[in-house]
Amino acid sequence: YVLLNLALGASGGEPELSAFPMKYEIDYVRVYQRKEHCVRPGQL
């Protein structure tokens, strides 16, 4: 599984309501994995 933190914003105050509705899309996710921690099915 891949979990993505899609949180937006910070401690900059309340969001401006006139800026909504907006679109938030993710079109690409890069995943890295260390070779020494790679577990293949059947090796558990």
Secondary structure, 3 states (H helix, E strand, C coil): CCCCCCCCCCCCCCCCHHHCCCCCCCCCCCCCCCHHHCCCCCCC
